[in-house]
Amino acid sequence: MPDSAMWMSAPHETVPVLPVVPEDVNGTRRVVLFGPPGSGKTTAAGVLGRRSGLPVLRLAPGPQDTEIPYTGLLELALALQPLPAARELTARLDEAADRPGSPDLSRSALRLRRQTAALLREAPPMTLVVDNAQWLDPASAAVLGWALRLTPDLPVVAAERTWRPEAGGHWCGEDAYTVRVPALTADQLTALLSPYRLPPREAARIHACSGGNPALALALADASRPLPDRDGGSESALPPTARRLVGEWLDEVPAQVQELLTFAALDDRPDIELLGRLAGPAAETLLAQAETAELIGVGRADGSVRFTATAIGTELATRLPGTTRRLLHARLAEASRDSVRRDRHTALAADTADPRTARHTARAADRARLRGEHLLAAELSLLAAERTPSENTGLLTARALTAVRDAARCGDLSRSRAATRLVLEQHSSPAQRVSALLSLLDASGQRLNGADELFAEAVHEAAGRPDLIAQILLRQAVRANINEGAPEQADALAAQAAALAQAAGDTTTTALALTMQARLQRILGNPGADATLDRALSLTRTRAVSANTTPEHLAARHALFDDRLTEARTLLLPLLVQARRAGDAEGTVDILRSLAEVEIRAGRCAQALDYAARAQALTDGAGLPPGPACYTSALVEGTASRTDLALVHARRGVDTARQDDNKVFLSRNLFALGHLLLVTGRPKEALDALQEVRDLEELQQVHDPSVLRWHPELAETLVALGRLDQAQSLLDDTRRAATGLGRDAVLPSLERTQALLDAASGDYGTAAQRLNDTADRLHDLPLERGRTLLALSHTERRGRRRASARAAAQSAVDLFTAHQAHPWAQAAAQALSRLEAAPTGGNTRPRLTSAEQRCAELAAAGTSNRDIAATLTVSVKTVEATLTRVYRKLGLHSRVQLAHAFTPARE
């Protein structure tokens, strides 16, 4: 039997990902599924059909069937051919086909309706699934709709591309339940593509390119070449299967809509206002049709227009003939109100090199860079180079180098490659060629296969130039540390780079290499780190470098590690100005992150939130790897705003750091995640994250406990889980390391955790004293002091010293509230509330049993234990045990204290 009409009496093989269909569809007799081509309607219809528990009869008309009357009824009759009613319906259809112009047509139609209803009644229990119902011929739809009204108990599922099924007007029933099949989420799409074993970054790109459309995603995954970028980044068309799917999707809207969407595809930031100037009053209606077809989404706040799948924009742009595309860019240049984008379209409208266009485009790139639009700056820089006449080799090379660096700053690999090719094709100097190759490496991260070959090519170009070899070695050191987690190897490479650069008289590269070496020496616990950094700071730099690679930035980081916060802040603020003026997105993010960490450590929560938010926004806007900004956002949000948002940042940071194979920020985001899980009462989950941090830090040979203070957090987690011996061992090892390196800033947090361990062992007095002493050392770190006071409150409460517990909790509330650390203030307020809610019986003492009360009163009056026993007719041992309980409950240590406590009661 053909696939278009087949019985399915048993479930098909397991599908890796199923479209999300509302649960309330279950039990509904008539369902209409709709969505764009490839959205998974067929799969969803099959799932719903099988949910009924009945055999499924599937009809699947094709586009060729639409114009032939009764094709759908014939498919139904042939599928049920063994039934007498099916054979009779087939005969009636043959008669109708033989007499298409007969005056008895209405009578024939009535007979077809009666026969179809009889067939549906005679058929065994089943679910009718009509796939591609948009191609069901109108004659069949009319007859089938009439017959279905007479068989209301027959389950029917229709899947079609109808965008707005009319309520009550669908042929399968007036009460049909209409469901839009949603796009797959990123996680669902990753599961769908799991057989392809794609890198996480590629799976994420396919999700963006497909918009979660499963058929389109599979077509892209099947393609052997990388995904294309937006217009300007690559002229590659989509793979043929993907082009066909996108073409079908676009064909759901009229030609005028497609023409307007083509303008949107050619602009880097289209909005309703721009498209309205191009299409006039009709723009709103045309865009509404495109939005209904799920081709675009329109931002309600800013009027921005974005494609639901970037493949749509790619197809619209790349299928244009070159002449037509240039004409459309010319129209966009006329319509644009933004000078930078006007220059962009002007450059794209030009078909030849032109000095004037190149000059305007280069200036536009400068303006985009200053505005922080780094992706646009990269595109404009490359356009400026491409529009520069080839005979002007020096200017073309300089502009191409600018394009390489712009693209590298925002990780735009395709444009970085294109600009590097321009440099290498010119008669450029070895320094320029090496600079281009190193910038290409910067742009690639872990996405570029053959990085070793690029390094080898750079070494070849740098032959006989120790200053250039030094730059290459420095870049290899960075890669060894960040991506390979090999700080000792990185340290050796940085030392070689410093020696070569110094021999060549290149003080700038020498300073950068010494800075890198000092960074690694601090990580490795080498006591010479400060001296190496001082050498770097003493050197004069003869060219501009990124602010986050300077020795001043490292000095600020070291000051932060040591809690010299004022010094760190003083060093960072000028660097922020430098990075912003240079248009250096990555450098600006790193300085903003450092400032956020300084401010949160100092208890200035509002300022920390501002710096962290700016770093996150710039990271996302410039397309930078999100791991670093996510780490800072998680720390700051979790302390100053909301722990739920902080957890989102931390988990995103962990995922992206894994994708980028960035071991440094994988450790940091896992640390943030573990800390947040611990303080929100999930120590078992925290343990997994923090143990992975420990493993990563050991793998990376991080010996300095001040660089990332995971040790007290892991120890506290172990205490919470009752693993006291492991916690003590970790604290002892960390304390020895910190003391040996002179990292006194680490000790207070270790002491706080040690106190928690003391309390867990039952030694509340020692724990409370240790916490009091620690709090006294933390006046310059108010949030750390508040956390210590909160720990003191918990400890005093466990030790039955409620008055001291309340005092500590109140101090913690006051500190956290004054510094706007809202999650911590809430936690401290809850602790205080629990203490104040305890029943007091009119005084501040905990409630005693009647026996404890009488025994305590007699003891407070000076009665001996023997006399108390005689008075109460109990044994002396019972009196001793009772008084021990009283002392513990009241936080007392002697009969003198007991007498003072019960004086009001006696009076």
C-alpha positions in Angstrom: 0.0 0.0 0.0 1.4 3.4 -0.9 2.8 5.6 1.9 0.1 8.3 1.2 -2.6 6.0 2.6 -1.3 3.5 5.1 -2.5 1.9 8.3 -0.3 2.3 11.4 -1.5 0.0 14.1 1.6 0.2 16.2 3.8 3.2 17.2 6.7 4.0 14.8 10.3 3.9 16.0 11.2 6.4 18.7 11.6 9.9 17.3 14.5 11.8 19.0 12.6 15.0 19.3 8.8 15.6 19.1 7.1 18.9 18.5 5.5 20.4 21.6 1.8 19.9 21.4 -0.5 21.1 24.3 -1.6 18.4 26.6 -5.2 19.7 26.6 -5.3 18.4 22.9 -5.6 14.9 24.4 -9.2 13.8 24.2 -10.1 16.4 21.6 -11.8 14.7 18.6 -10.8 17.2 15.9 -7.4 18.9 15.8 -5.9 21.2 13.1 -2.1 21.6 13.3 -0.6 24.5 11.3 2.9 25.9 10.8 5.5 26.7 8.1 7.0 24.1 5.9 9.4 21.8 7.8 8.0 22.8 11.2 7.2 19.2 12.2 3.4 19.1 11.5 3.6 15.6 10.0 5.5 14.3 13.1 3.1 16.0 15.4 0.1 14.7 13.6 1.5 11.2 13.8 2.1 11.6 17.5 -1.4 12.8 18.1 -2.9 10.1 16.0 -1.1 7.4 18.0 -2.1 9.0 21.3 -5.7 7.9 20.6 -4.7 4.3 20.9 -6.5 3.5 17.6 -5.1 2.5 14.2 -4.2 5.5 12.1 -5.4 6.1 8.5 -3.1 8.7 6.9 -4.0 10.7 3.8 -1.4 12.9 2.2 -2.5 14.9 -0.9 0.2 16.6 -2.9 0.3 20.0 -4.7 -0.7 18.2 -8.0 -4.0 17.1 -6.4 -5.4 20.5 -5.6 -7.0 21.1 -9.1 -8.4 17.6 -9.6 -11.9 17.2 -8.0 -12.5 14.4 -5.6 -8.8 13.2 -5.5 -8.9 13.2 -1.7 -12.1 11.1 -1.6 -10.6 8.6 -4.0 -7.5 8.3 -1.8 -9.8 7.6 1.2 -11.8 5.0 -0.7 -8.7 3.2 -2.0 -7.2 3.1 1.5 -10.4 1.4 2.8 -10.9 -0.8 -0.4 -11.7 -4.0 1.4 -14.9 -2.5 2.8 -18.1 -2.7 0.6 -18.8 1.0 1.2 -15.4 1.8 -0.1 -15.9 -0.1 -3.3 -19.3 1.6 -3.8 -17.8 5.0 -3.2 -15.0 4.2 -5.8 -17.7 3.3 -8.3 -19.6 6.6 -7.7 -16.4 8.6 -8.1 -15.7 6.8 -11.4 -19.2 7.8 -12.6 -18.7 11.4 -11.6 -15.4 11.4 -13.5 -17.1 10.0 -16.6 -19.8 12.7 -16.6 -18.1 16.0 -15.5 -20.6 18.2 -17.4 -23.7 16.3 -16.6 -26.8 18.3 -15.6 -27.3 15.6 -12.9 -24.2 16.9 -11.1 -26.0 18.0 -7.8 -27.6 14.6 -7.5 -24.2 12.9 -8.0 -22.7 15.2 -5.3 -25.5 14.1 -2.9 -24.8 10.4 -3.6 -21.0 11.0 -3.0 -21.8 12.6 0.4 -24.1 9.7 1.4 -21.5 7.1 0.3 -18.7 8.9 2.1 -20.7 9.1 5.4 -21.6 5.4 5.0 -18.0 4.5 4.5 -16.8 6.4 7.6 -19.5 4.7 9.6 -18.7 1.3 8.3 -14.9 1.7 8.9 -13.5 0.1 12.0 -12.4 2.3 14.8 -9.5 4.5 13.6 -8.0 8.0 13.7 -8.0 9.8 10.4 -4.8 11.9 9.8 -4.8 14.3 6.8 -1.3 15.5 6.2 -0.6 18.5 3.8 -4.3 19.3 4.1 -3.7 22.6 2.3 -3.5 20.6 -0.9 -6.8 18.7 -0.3 -9.0 19.5 -3.3 -12.0 21.7 -2.5 -14.6 19.2 -3.8 -13.2 16.5 -1.5 -13.0 18.9 1.4 -16.7 19.9 1.0 -17.9 16.2 0.9 -15.6 15.1 3.7 -16.6 18.0 5.9 -20.3 17.1 5.5 -19.7 13.4 6.2 -17.6 14.2 9.3 -20.5 16.1 10.8 -22.5 12.9 10.7 -19.6 10.9 12.4 -18.7 13.2 15.4 -17.0 10.4 17.2 -14.3 9.8 14.5 -11.0 11.4 15.6 -9.5 13.6 12.9 -6.1 15.3 12.8 -5.4 17.7 10.0 -1.9 19.2 9.3 -1.6 22.2 7.0 0.1 25.5 6.3 -3.0 27.5 7.0 -1.8 30.4 9.1 -5.1 31.5 10.7 -7.7 28.7 10.5 -11.1 30.3 10.7 -12.9 29.5 13.9 -15.7 27.1 13.2 -15.0 27.1 9.5 -12.6 24.2 9.0 -13.8 21.2 7.0 -12.9 18.7 9.7 -15.4 20.2 12.2 -16.8 23.4 13.6 -15.3 22.7 17.0 -11.8 21.9 15.6 -9.0 22.7 18.0 -6.3 24.7 16.2 -2.7 24.4 17.3 0.4 26.2 15.9 3.3 23.8 16.0 6.1 25.7 17.8 9.7 25.9 16.8 12.1 23.6 18.6 14.0 25.0 21.5 17.8 25.0 21.4 17.9 21.9 23.7 15.4 20.1 21.5 17.3 20.9 18.4 20.6 19.7 20.0 18.9 16.4 20.7 17.6 16.2 17.2 21.1 16.8 15.8 22.9 14.5 18.2 23.6 11.8 15.5 25.7 14.4 13.7 28.0 14.9 16.7 28.3 18.6 16.0 30.3 20.9 18.2 28.0 22.8 20.6 28.8 26.1 18.8 27.8 24.7 15.4 24.6 23.3 16.9 23.8 26.8 18.3 24.5 28.4 14.9 22.2 25.9 13.2 19.5 26.8 15.7 19.8 30.5 14.9 20.0 29.8 11.1 16.9 27.5 11.2 14.9 29.3 13.8 14.2 25.9 15.4 12.6 24.5 12.2 13.5 20.8 12.3 13.5 20.1 8.6 15.6 23.1 7.9 18.0 22.3 10.7 18.5 18.8 9.4 19.2 20.1 5.9 21.8 22.5 7.3 23.4 19.7 9.3 23.6 17.5 6.2 25.5 20.2 4.4 29.2 19.6 4.2 30.3 23.2 4.2 30.0 25.7 7.1 26.9 27.8 7.6 26.8 31.1 5.7 26.8 34.4 7.6 24.6 37.4 7.0 25.0 39.6 3.9 28.5 40.9 3.7 30.1 38.1 5.6 29.8 35.4 3.0 28.1 35.1 -0.4 27.6 31.4 0.0 24.0 30.2 -0.8 22.3 27.8 1.5 22.5 24.1 0.7 20.0 23.0 -2.0 17.6 21.2 0.3 17.6 24.2 2.7 17.0 26.6 -0.2 14.0 24.6 -1.3 12.5 24.6 2.2 13.1 28.3 2.7 11.7 28.9 -0.8 8.5 27.0 0.1 8.3 29.1 3.3 8.6 32.3 1.4 6.1 31.2 -1.2 3.4 31.3 1.5 3.3 35.1 1.2 2.8 37.3 -1.9 5.6 38.7 -4.0 5.2 42.2 -2.6 5.9 40.8 0.9 9.0 39.0 -0.3 10.2 42.2 -2.0 9.9 44.1 1.3 11.6 41.3 3.2 14.5 41.5 0.8 15.2 45.1 1.9 15.1 43.8 5.5 17.6 41.1 4.5 20.0 43.7 3.0 20.0 46.0 6.1 21.9 45.0 9.2 19.3 46.4 11.6 16.0 46.8 9.8 13.0 48.4 11.5 9.4 49.4 10.7 10.3 53.0 10.1 13.0 52.2 7.5 10.7 49.7 5.7 7.8 52.1 5.8 9.9 54.7 3.9 10.6 52.1 1.2 7.1 50.6 0.8 4.9 53.5 1.9 1.5 52.9 3.6 1.4 49.3 2.5 4.4 48.4 4.7 2.3 47.7 7.8 0.0 45.3 6.0 2.9 43.5 4.2 4.9 43.1 7.4 1.8 41.8 9.2 1.5 39.1 6.5 5.1 38.2 7.0 4.7 38.0 10.7 1.6 35.9 10.4 3.6 33.5 8.2 6.3 33.4 11.0 8.9 34.7 8.6 9.7 37.6 10.9 9.2 38.9 14.4 8.6 42.6 15.1 9.8 44.2 18.3 6.9 46.0 19.9 9.1 48.4 21.9 11.6 49.5 19.2 9.9 48.4 16.0 12.9 46.2 15.0 12.3 43.6 12.4 14.2 40.3 12.7 13.9 37.0 10.7 12.7 34.1 12.8 15.4 32.0 11.0 18.5 33.8 9.7 18.4 31.4 6.7 15.5 33.4 5.4 17.5 36.6 5.2 20.4 34.6 3.7 18.3 33.2 0.9 16.6 36.5 0.1 20.0 38.3 -0.1 22.0 35.6 -2.0 19.4 34.8 -4.6 19.5 38.3 -6.0 21.4 39.1 -9.2 24.3 41.4 -8.5 22.9 44.3 -10.4 19.5 44.1 -8.6 21.2 43.8 -5.2 23.3 47.0 -5.8 20.1 48.9 -6.9 18.3 47.8 -3.7 21.3 48.9 -1.6 21.2 52.3 -3.4 17.5 52.7 -2.5 18.4 51.7 1.1 21.1 54.4 1.2 18.5 57.0 0.1 16.0 55.8 2.8 18.4 55.5 5.7 18.5 58.2 8.3 21.6 56.9 10.0 24.8 58.2 8.4 26.9 55.1 9.2 24.3 52.8 7.6 23.9 55.1 4.7 27.6 54.8 4.0 27.3 51.0 4.3 24.6 50.8 1.7 26.5 53.2 -0.6 29.6 51.0 -0.4 27.5 47.9 -1.1 25.8 49.7 -4.1 29.2 50.3 -5.7 30.4 47.6 -8.1 34.0 48.8 -8.5 36.8 50.1 -6.4 36.4 53.8 -5.7 38.7 56.0 -3.5 35.9 58.3 -2.4 33.5 55.4 -1.4 36.4 53.7 0.4 37.3 56.8 2.3 33.7 57.4 3.4 33.3 53.7 4.4 36.5 53.8 6.4 35.2 56.8 8.3 31.9 55.1 8.9 33.8 52.2 10.4 35.5 54.6 12.8 32.1 56.0 13.8 30.6 52.5 14.3 33.6 51.5 16.4 33.2 54.5 18.7 29.5 53.8 19.0 30.3 50.2 20.2 28.8 48.6 17.1 31.7 46.3 16.5 30.1 43.8 14.1 29.1 46.7 11.9 32.6 48.2 12.2 34.1 44.9 11.1 31.9 44.8 8.0 32.6 48.5 7.1 36.3 48.1 7.6 36.4 45.1 5.2 34.2 47.1 2.7 36.6 50.0 2.9 39.5 47.7 2.1 37.6 46.0 -0.8 36.7 49.4 -2.3 40.3 50.7 -2.2 42.0 50.6 -5.6 44.5 47.8 -5.8 47.3 50.1 -7.0 47.2 51.8 -3.7 48.8 48.8 -2.0 49.8 50.6 1.2 46.4 52.0 2.0 44.6 48.8 1.0 46.9 46.7 3.3 46.4 49.2 6.2 42.6 49.1 5.8 42.6 45.3 5.5 44.6 45.0 8.7 42.1 47.3 10.4 39.3 45.0 9.2 41.2 41.9 10.5 41.5 43.5 13.9 37.9 44.7 14.0 36.6 41.2 13.1 38.9 39.6 15.6 37.6 41.8 18.4 34.0 40.5 17.9 34.9 37.0 16.8 33.7 37.5 13.2 35.7 34.6 11.7 34.5 34.9 8.1 35.4 38.6 7.7 38.6 38.0 9.5 39.5 35.4 7.0 38.5 37.6 4.1 40.5 40.5 5.4 43.6 38.3 6.1 43.4 37.1 2.5 43.5 40.7 1.3 46.7 41.3 3.4 48.4 38.2 2.2 47.6 39.0 -1.5 49.3 42.3 -1.3 53.0 43.1 -1.3 52.8 43.7 2.4 55.6 43.6 5.0 56.4 40.6 7.2 55.1 42.6 10.2 51.7 43.2 8.5 51.4 39.6 7.4 52.2 38.3 10.9 49.8 40.8 12.4 47.0 39.6 10.1 47.6 35.9 10.9 47.7 36.5 14.6 44.4 38.5 14.5 42.8 35.7 12.5 43.8 33.4 15.3 42.3 35.8 17.8 39.0 35.7 15.9 39.0 31.9 15.6 39.1 30.8 19.2 38.4 27.1 19.1 36.4 27.3 15.9 39.3 27.3 13.5 40.8 23.9 12.5 44.5 23.9 11.8 45.5 26.6 14.3 48.9 25.0 14.4 49.2 25.5 10.6 48.4 29.2 11.1 51.1 29.5 13.8 53.5 27.8 11.5 52.6 30.1 8.6 53.1 33.1 10.9 56.5 31.8 12.0 57.5 31.4 8.3 56.5 35.0 7.6 58.5 36.1 10.7 61.7 34.4 9.7 64.7 36.3 10.9 62.6 38.8 12.9 62.9 38.1 16.7 60.4 40.8 17.4 57.8 39.1 15.3 58.6 35.7 16.7 58.1 37.1 20.2 54.6 38.2 19.3 53.8 34.7 18.0 55.2 33.1 21.1 53.1 35.4 23.3 49.9 34.4 21.4 50.9 30.7 21.9 51.3 31.4 25.6 47.8 32.8 25.8 46.4 29.8 24.0 48.2 27.3 26.2 46.8 28.9 29.3 43.2 29.6 28.3 42.4 26.7 26.0 44.9 24.0 27.0 45.0 24.6 30.7 48.8 24.4 30.7 50.2 27.4 32.7 53.7 26.0 33.0 54.0 25.6 29.3 52.5 29.1 28.9 54.9 30.5 31.4 57.9 29.1 29.4 56.5 30.5 26.2 56.0 34.0 27.7 59.5 33.9 29.1 60.9 33.1 25.6 58.8 35.9 24.1 60.0 38.4 26.7 63.7 37.5 26.0 63.3 37.7 22.2 61.4 41.0 22.3 63.9 42.5 24.7 66.8 41.5 22.5 65.0 43.1 19.5 64.5 46.3 21.5 60.7 45.9 21.3 59.7 47.3 24.7 56.0 47.0 24.1 56.0 43.3 23.4 58.5 42.8 26.2 56.1 44.5 28.6 53.2 42.4 27.4 55.2 39.1 27.6 56.4 40.0 31.1 52.8 40.8 32.1 51.7 37.4 30.8 54.5 35.7 32.7 53.6 37.5 35.9 50.0 36.4 35.5 51.1 32.8 35.2 53.6 33.0 38.0 50.9 34.2 40.4 48.7 31.3 39.3 51.6 28.8 39.8 52.4 30.3 43.2 55.8 31.6 42.1 57.0 34.2 44.6 58.7 36.1 41.7 55.4 37.3 40.2 55.5 40.7 41.8 59.0 41.4 40.6 58.2 40.3 37.1 55.1 42.6 37.1 57.2 45.5 38.4 59.6 45.0 35.4 56.6 45.1 33.0 55.3 48.3 34.6 58.7 50.0 34.3 58.9 49.6 30.5 57.8 52.3 28.1 55.3 51.2 25.5 55.7 52.6 22.0 52.4 51.5 20.5 48.8 51.2 21.7 47.8 47.8 23.1 44.5 46.5 24.4 43.8 47.8 27.9 43.1 44.3 29.3 46.6 43.1 28.3 48.5 45.9 30.0 50.6 45.4 33.2 48.4 48.1 34.9 45.3 45.8 34.4 47.2 42.8 35.9 48.3 45.0 38.8 44.7 45.9 39.4 43.7 42.2 39.3 46.4 41.4 41.8 45.3 44.2 44.1 41.7 42.7 43.9 43.0 39.3 44.8 44.7 40.8 47.8 41.7 42.9 48.8 43.5 46.2 48.1 40.3 47.5 46.6 41.0 51.2 46.5 44.3 50.6 44.7 42.5 48.3 42.2 39.8 50.8 41.5 42.3 53.6 41.0 44.2 51.6 38.4 41.0 50.4 36.6 39.2 53.7 36.0 41.8 55.2 33.6 42.0 51.8 31.8 38.2 52.0 31.2 38.5 55.3 29.5 41.4 54.0 27.4 39.5 50.9 26.3 36.3 52.8 25.4 38.2 55.4 23.4 40.0 52.7 21.4 36.6 51.0 20.6 38.1 47.8 22.1 35.0 45.8 23.0 36.8 42.9 24.6 39.1 45.2 26.6 36.2 47.3 27.7 34.3 44.2 28.9 37.3 43.0 30.9 37.8 46.3 32.6 34.1 46.6 33.4 34.2 43.1 34.8 37.1 43.9 37.0 35.4 47.1 38.3 32.3 45.1 39.0 34.2 42.6 41.1 36.0 45.3 43.0 32.8 47.1 43.8 30.9 44.0 44.9 33.9 43.1 47.1 33.8 46.6 48.6 30.1 46.4 49.2 29.1 48.9 46.7 26.3 46.8 45.2 24.6 49.4 43.0 27.8 50.3 41.2 28.7 46.6 40.8 25.4 45.9 39.2 25.9 48.8 36.8 29.3 47.7 35.7 28.3 44.0 35.4 25.2 44.9 33.3 27.3 47.1 31.0 29.8 44.2 30.5 27.1 41.8 29.8 25.3 44.1 27.3 28.5 44.8 25.5 29.4 41.2 25.4 26.1 40.2 23.9 26.0 43.2 21.5 29.5 42.6 20.2 29.2 38.9 19.8 32.0 38.1 22.3 32.3 34.8 24.1 29.9 35.1 27.0 31.8 33.1 29.6 33.7 36.0 31.3 30.7 38.4 31.5 28.4 35.6 32.7 30.8 34.8 35.6 30.8 38.4 36.7 27.0 38.8 36.3 26.5 35.6 38.3 28.7 36.8 41.2 27.2 40.3 41.3 23.5 39.4 40.7 23.7 36.6 43.3 25.0 39.1 45.9 23.1 42.2 45.0 19.9 41.4 43.2 18.4 38.0 42.5 19.9 34.5 42.9 17.6 33.0 40.3 18.9 35.4 37.6 22.4 34.7 38.9 22.0 31.0 38.4 20.9 31.6 34.8 24.1 33.5 34.2 26.2 30.9 35.8 24.7 28.0 33.9 25.0 29.9 30.6 28.6 30.7 31.5 29.4 27.0 32.2 27.7 25.9 28.9 29.5 28.4 26.7 32.9 28.0 28.4 32.6 24.2 27.7 31.7 25.0 24.1 34.7 27.4 23.7 37.0 24.9 25.6 37.9 27.8 27.9 39.1 26.1 31.0 39.8 29.3 32.9 36.2 30.5 32.7 34.8 27.1 33.0 36.3 27.0 36.5 35.1 30.4 37.3 31.5 29.9 36.2 31.4 26.5 38.0 32.6 28.3 41.1 29.8 30.9 40.8 27.3 28.1 40.2 28.5 26.1 43.2 28.5 29.2 45.5 25.0 30.1 44.5 23.7 26.5 45.0 25.3 26.4 48.4 23.9 29.7 49.6 20.4 28.8 48.3 20.4 25.6 50.3 21.4 23.0 47.7 24.7 21.6 49.0 24.5 18.3 47.1 24.2 20.1 43.8 26.9 22.6 44.9 29.3 19.7 45.7 29.3 18.5 42.1 30.1 22.0 40.7 32.7 22.8 43.3 34.5 19.4 43.0 34.8 20.0 39.3 36.3 23.4 40.0 38.9 21.7 42.3 39.7 19.1 39.6 40.1 21.9 36.9 42.2 24.0 39.1 44.5 21.1 39.9 44.7 20.2 36.2 45.7 23.9 35.5 48.2 23.8 38.4 46.7 26.8 40.2 48.5 26.9 43.5 47.6 30.4 44.7 44.3 30.2 46.6 43.7 34.0 46.2 43.1 33.8 42.4 39.8 31.9 42.7 38.5 31.4 46.3 36.7 28.1 45.8 38.3 26.4 48.8 36.2 27.8 51.7 33.0 27.3 49.6 33.8 23.6 48.9 34.8 23.2 52.6 31.5 24.7 53.7 29.6 22.4 51.3 31.4 19.4 52.8 30.5 20.6 56.3 26.8 20.9 55.3 26.9 17.3 54.0 28.6 16.0 57.2 31.9 15.3 55.6 33.9 16.9 58.3 37.2 15.1 57.9 37.4 16.1 54.2 36.5 19.7 55.1 39.2 19.9 57.7 41.8 18.4 55.4 40.9 21.0 52.7 41.0 23.9 55.1 44.4 22.8 56.5 46.0 22.4 53.0 44.6 25.8 51.9 45.7 27.6 55.0 49.2 26.3 54.6 49.3 27.4 51.0 47.9 30.9 51.7 50.3 31.4 54.7 53.3 30.2 52.7 52.5 32.7 49.9 51.6 35.5 52.2 47.9 35.6 51.0 46.4 36.9 54.2 43.3 38.1 52.4 42.3 34.4 52.0 42.4 33.6 55.7 39.2 35.2 57.1 37.0 33.1 54.8 38.9 30.0 55.8 38.4 31.0 59.5 34.6 31.4 58.9 34.4 27.9 57.4 36.6 26.5 60.2 34.1 27.9 62.7 31.2 26.2 60.9 33.2 23.0 61.1 33.7 23.6 64.9 30.0 24.1 65.4 29.2 21.0 63.4 31.5 19.1 65.8 29.5 20.5 68.8 32.1 23.1 69.9 29.8 26.1 69.7 31.9 28.3 72.1 35.1 28.0 70.0 33.0 28.5 66.8 31.4 31.7 68.1 34.7 33.1 69.3 36.4 32.4 66.0 33.5 34.1 64.1 33.6 37.1 66.4 37.4 37.4 65.8 36.9 37.0 62.0 34.2 39.6 61.9 36.4 42.1 63.7 39.0 41.7 60.8 36.5 42.4 58.1 35.4 46.0 58.6 36.7 47.0 55.2 34.7 44.2 53.5 31.2 44.7 54.7 29.5 41.9 52.8 32.1 39.4 54.0 31.6 40.7 57.5 27.8 40.4 57.1 28.2 36.8 55.9 30.4 36.0 58.9 27.8 37.6 61.3 25.1 35.6 59.8 27.1 32.4 60.3 27.7 33.6 63.9 23.9 34.0 64.4 23.3 30.4 63.2 26.1 29.1 65.4 24.8 31.0 68.5 21.3 29.7 67.8 22.5 26.1 67.7 24.4 26.8 70.9 21.1 27.9 72.5 22.4 31.5 73.0 19.4 33.1 71.4 20.1 36.7 72.5 23.6 36.6 70.9 22.1 35.0 67.8 19.5 37.7 67.5 22.1 40.4 67.9 24.4 38.9 65.3 21.4 38.4 62.9 20.3 42.0 63.4 23.8 43.3 62.7 23.9 41.2 59.5 20.5 42.6 58.4 21.7 46.1 59.0 24.9 45.6 57.0 23.3 43.9 54.1 20.5 46.4 53.9 22.8 49.4 54.1 24.9 48.0 51.2 21.9 46.9 49.1 22.9 43.2 49.1 19.2 42.2 48.8 19.5 38.3 48.7 21.7 38.4 51.7 19.5 40.9 53.5 16.5 38.7 52.9 18.4 35.6 54.3 19.5 37.5 57.4 16.0 38.9 57.9 14.6 35.4 57.8 17.1 34.2 60.3 16.2 37.1 62.6 12.5 36.4 62.1 12.9 32.8 63.2 14.6 33.9 66.3 12.1 36.5 67.2 9.2 34.2 66.5 10.3 31.8 69.3 7.8 31.7 72.2 9.1 33.7 75.2 6.3 33.6 77.8 6.6 37.3 78.4 10.4 37.3 78.7 13.4 36.6 76.5 14.0 33.0 77.7 13.2 29.9 75.7 10.3 27.9 76.9 11.2 25.3 79.7 9.1 22.3 80.7 7.3 22.5 84.0 9.9 20.2 85.6 12.8 22.2 84.2 11.1 25.5 85.3 10.6 24.2 88.9 14.1 22.7 89.1 15.7 25.9 87.8 13.8 28.1 90.2 14.9 26.0 93.2 18.5 26.1 92.0 18.4 29.8 91.4 17.2 30.3 95.0 20.4 28.5 96.2 18.9 25.1 96.9 21.4 22.2 96.7 20.9 19.4 94.2 20.2 16.9 97.0 17.5 19.2 98.5 16.0 19.8 95.0 15.8 16.0 94.6 14.1 15.6 97.9 11.7 18.4 97.2 10.7 17.0 93.8 11.0 13.4 94.8 13.5 12.5 92.1 17.1 11.3 92.1 20.1 13.6 92.3 21.2 12.4 88.8 17.8 13.5 87.4 18.3 16.9 88.9 21.8 17.2 87.4 20.5 16.1 84.0 17.6 18.6 84.2 19.8 21.5 85.1 22.2 20.6 82.3 19.3 20.9 79.8 18.3 24.3 81.4 21.8 25.7 81.1 22.0 24.6 77.5 18.6 26.1 76.6 19.3 29.4 78.3 22.9 29.7 77.2 24.2 29.7 80.9 27.3 28.3 82.5 26.9 28.6 86.3 24.4 28.9 89.1 25.3 32.6 89.5 24.1 33.2 85.9 21.0 31.1 86.7 20.2 33.2 89.7 20.5 36.4 87.7 18.3 35.0 85.0 15.5 33.9 87.4 15.5 37.0 89.7 12.5 38.5 87.9 10.7 35.2 88.2 11.3 35.0 92.0 10.2 38.6 92.5 
